[in-house]
Amino acid sequence: MSSDKPQKPATRIVTGGRSKKLTGPVVNAPVWRASTHLYDDVAALEAGKKSNEDGRFFYGRRGSPTQWSLSEALTDMEPGAHGTMLYPSGVAAISCALLSVLQPGDVLLMTDNAYDPSRAFADGFLKRYGVETRYFDPMTSDITSHFCERTKAILLETPGSLTFEVQDVPAICAEARKRGVVTLLDNTWATPFFYTALEKGVDLTILAATKYIVGHSDVMIGSVTTTGKYWTRLRQTAQQLGQVVSPDDAYLASRGLRTLAVRMKAHEASALKIAHWLDGRPEIEAVLHPALPGCPGHAIWKRDFTGSAGLFSIVLKGSKNRAAAFVDALTLFGIGYSWGGFESLALPVHPESCRSAVPWAKNRSLVRLQIGLEDVDDLIADIEHALEVSRATI
């Protein structure tokens, strides 16, 4: 007998998007590779054109059960969501979400710790399109001071993917809603497993699903989940721009999604152990991890999040060159962009090149760590060795 009690997040991750109409008699939705969908007769063809609905066969660009299953599963993870659109990358998801709510002449507010490609889209395409972007301190206590008559949207990111400030999203969204300003959140770090964005007041929540949703560093994919109020605009913008995700990529993302709860807990546990071990070491100036009291916005993280991810940064003592020496000395950490896969990564990062409202000191030696699923003691030993080797560059 089924229960009316709401399912826990880990259960929704496993069960979402797996109705019989999508999977048939098997566990996973099969891979439907097709551009052309055939109709029984002309009447059925005309009915399909008039319906203009997702979730039914029409043409390959509208998807198939493979994509629909993933969309439904991501929607199920966000209480209050109406639907989810899929995109070929996280940047495509961010760009299309912004285009669905902005017009020439509008002002976009963007948190100063936003993902660099988000800034590049705003300062490049949106500027040419006639949208002005204004950056604000992610730790501002008065978002209303940044509003003007032309402010139409705010892009948030909590925590920031380089410096990890945690924003008071509910407070910002509450003020934005009073003024009819749309709020968008890049929720890639926490995912809906640790942070249900729509419940905090966000209108459109964005994932670079390439990262934790896929979990295996082998697929590029993005998503935007929203309420009924913004669903039609989001969907029409995506379709008019020809956005589509291949069924093979959607299948792999769906397969990765099913283990998200287990992986996120493992990433969290290892990252916390390493962060606490690093905190207070003589080589470290600061550990920027939202779950540590010294990270800006820690109290907000503790209030709003149900967990922490495997991505955080450290500030090394010494010259700026120490970051490169430290990363080069690591053996278990790959050097590469992105994160969220099973493997650990390390990257020297330079926030000073992508800040407008809150400058970042140029001489600080910052390294971003993605803690993977390796044995945590092996990772600690590797980091300790790299800290010793990099002392020569102090």
N, C-alpha and C positions, 0 to 999 in steps of 0.2 A: 504494500500500500504506500503510495507517495505521500509525502508530508507537505503541508503548506508553509513550513518554516523556510525562510530564505536560505539558499545555499551559500556556503562559505566560498571565498575567492578561489581556493585551490580546486574545489569541485566544479565551479563554473568554467575554469580553465580547461578542464578535462571534458566537460559535457557540451560546452557551447558550440553551436554550429554543426551539430552531429545529428540532426533530425533525419528520419528515414527518407524524406523527400530529397535530401542532399547526399546521403551516403548509400542508400539502398540497403542491401543485406550485409555490407562490409563495415568495418570499424571506421575507416577513414574515407573521406570523399575522394573518389578516384580522380585522376588527372584527365580532364576533358580538353583535348587540343583541337580547337576548331576556330576558323574565322567565319565560315558560312554555316548558318543554321537553316535547315530546310523546313518548309511548311507543308501541311497536308493539302491545302488548296489556297486559292486566292483570298477567300474570305478570312482564313486564318492569318494570312499575310497582312491583310488590311487591319485586322483586329490587333495584331502585334504592333503595328505602326501607331495605332491610336492609343494603345495602353501606355506607351512610353514609361514602362515600369522596369525597375531592376528586379532581380530575383526570378526572371523568366527568360526563356530563350528568345533572342531577337537577332543579334549579330555578335560576333566574337568580341567586339569592343565593349559590349555590355557585360561580358563575363559569362560564366557557366557555374555549375555547382561547385567546382573547385574554388573559384574566387568567392562565391557567395558564402560558402562554409566559413572561410576565414573571416570575412566581413561580419558575419553573424556572431562568431566567437569573440571577436574584439568588441563588438557592441555589447555582448552579454557581460563583459568585464566591467563596464561602466554603468552603474545604476542610474536610471533616468535618460539613458541614451536612446536615440531614435534609429540611428544608422551609422555605418562606417564606409568611407570611400578608401580605396586602395590606390597607391601610386608607385611608380617604378623606383623611387628613392625617398629618403627622408626630406631632402631638399625640395623635391617635387611636391611633397605633401605640404611643407611649410609655404611654398610659393603659391600653390593653388588655394590653400586655405585663406591666405591674405588677399588674393585676387577676388575671392568670392565675397568679401565684405568691404572692399575698398574701391573708390572711384577717383578719377582725377580731381584734384583740389582738396582731397582729404588729408588729414594729418594722422600719422601712425606714431604711437608711442612705443618704444622698444627698450626693454631692460638692457642696461649697459654690459651685462655679462652674457648676452645672447651668443649662441652658436655663430661662429664667424661667417659661414655661408648665409645665415639669415640676414646678417648685416650687409653682406655683399649684394644680396637680392634687393634689399631696401635701398642701398646707396647707388645701385646700378639700375636695374629694371624699373623699380617703383619710382625712382626719381625721374626717369625718362617718361614714365606713364603719367606723371603729374602729381604723384603722392609725395608729401614731405614727411620725412622720418625724424623724430626727435628722441634722443636717448636720455634715460633717467637712471639715477642711482638705484640699483636693485634693493638697497636697504632703506629707501625713502620711507619716511613716516607720514608723508602727506602727498599722496598721488594727485590730489585735486589741484595742487599748485601747477601741475603740468598740463592740465586740460585747457583747451581753447574751444571756440565755437566750431572749429573744423575738425576737432578730434573725433575720429570714428572707430578706432580700434587700438588695442594694447596687446603687444606680444610679450608674454612672460616666459621665463625659463627658471625652474626652481628644482634643484640648485643649478647654478651656472656650471657649464661643463668644463671650465678651466679653473675657476677660482671658488666655486661651490658655495656662494652666498645663497641662503634660503629666504625666499620672499614671503611676505604675508599675503598670499594669494586671496584668501577669503575677504580680507579687508579691501584690497584693491578692486576685486570683482564687485563688491557691494557698492563702492563709490562709482564704478563704471556703469553699473546697471541703473543707478539713479539718473544718469545722464544719457542713457541709450547708447553707450559706448560698448562695442563688442570686445570680448576678451578671448584671447587665444593663448594656449599654454603648450610649450614643448615639454612633454612629460616623459621623454625618452629615458632619463636616468632612473626614475622610480618605477615606471610602468604602472598600469592600473592595479597591479598586484600590491604595491606598496602605497599608492596614492590615487584615489578615485577623484579625478579632477572635476568632473561635472558636479559632484556633491559639494565641492568647495565654491561653486558659483561660476566656474569657467564655461564659456559658450562652445568653444571648439577646442578639443584636446588632440594633440599631434604626437605621433611616434615615428622616430626613425626605427622602424621595425627590423631593419638590417641588423640591429644590435641585439638586445636581450630577447626579443620575440623569436627571431630566427635562432640565435644562440650558437651558431656554428661557423660564422664568418664566411659564408658561401652564397649569400643571396642579398641583393639590393632591393629594398622594399620600404614603403612608408604608408602611413594611414592617418586619417582624420576622422574622429568620432564626434558626433554632435547631437543636439536635441532636435525636435521637430521644427522649431522656429527657424533654424538655419539650414536644415537638411536640403531643401529644394535648391537653394542658391549654391550650396556646396556641390551637390550632385551635377547640376547643370553646368557649372564652371568646369568641373573635371571632364565631363563629356564633350563640351565644346572645345576644350583644349586637347582632346584625343588621348586622355590619360588612361592607360590600361596596364595591368600587371599580367605577366605570362602565367598560364596555369601551372607550369612547373615550379616557378618561384612561389606562387601561392601555396602549392602543396608542401613545399619544403618549409615555408613559414608556419603553416598549420602544424606540421609535424614537430617543429621546434617549440611551438607554443605549448604543446601538451605537457612538457617538462618544465615550464617556466617557474612554477612554484618551488620545485625542488632545487633548480639551478639558482634562483634568486636567494634562497636561504643559504645555499653553500657559498655563493659569492659574498653575501653579507657577513657570514661568520668568519671567513678567511680575511676579508678586508678589515673587519673590526680588530681582529687579533693583530694584524700587521700594523694598523694605524696606532693602536695602543702601544705596541712595542716601539714604534718610531717616536711616539710623543715623549718628549723629554730627553731623547738621546742627544749627546753633545754636538753631533753633526747636523742636527735638524733645527732650523729656525722656527718652522711652523708646520703643523699637519692640518690640511684643509679638508676635513671630513665632517659632514653635517652632524654625525652622531657624536662628535667630540665637542665638549663645552666651549673650546676655543674658536670654533668655526662660526663665522658671522651668520646669525639666524638660527643657531642651534635650538633655542627655545621654541621657535616656530616649527622646526623639524620635529621636535619631541611632541608637540601638540597635534600636528596634522598628518604625520606619516606613520605607517605601521611597520616600517623597516627601512633599511638603507642598502644601497647597491654596492657593487664592487669597484666603483670608480672614485678616486679621490686624488688630491695633489699634495706634494710636499715641497716646502721651500728649504733648500740646502743652504747652510752657512758657507760663506766663501764667495769667490768670484762667479760671475755669470757662466764662465767656461766649465764650472764644476758639473753642471747639469749634463752636458754632453759626455764628459768623462765618466760620470756615474752610469749613465745609460749604456755607454759602450762596454762597460765592465760587467754588465748583467749577462747571464747565460741562459736563464730560464724565461726571460722576458723578451718577446719579440719587439722590434722597433717598427711601428706602423700606425697608420691612422685607423679610425673607428675603434670599437670596443664592444663588449657584451658577449663575445664568444667564449669558448671553453679555455682558450689559451691566455696567459698573462701577457700584457704589453706595457711598455714604458715609452714616454715621449717627452723630450724637452719642449716646453711651451712658452709662448711669449705674449701674454695678455696686453702688454703695452702697445702692440701693433693693432689692437682691435678694441680700444676704449675711447670714449668721447666724454662721458660725464664724470667718471671717476678714474683718474690716471693710475696706472700701475708702474711702480718704480722700475726703470730699465735695468738696473744692476742686480735684481733679485734672480736667484737661480731656481727656477720652478720646474718640477717634473710631475707629469700626470701618470698615475699608475692604474692600470686595469688589472684587478686581481682575478685570475682565472680559477680553474678547478683542479690545479695541481695540489700536491700535498703542501699545506701551509708552512710546515717547518722547513721544507726544501726552499720555498720562496724566501723565507726569512733569512736562511743561510746565504742565499744568493744576494739578497739586498745588503746584508752585513759585509760580504766580500766586496761588493761594489762601493760601499761607503769607504772602506779602507783604501781601495785602489784610488778613489777619486780625491783622497786627501792631498795628493801631490799638486792639485790644481788650486788649492785654497790661496 
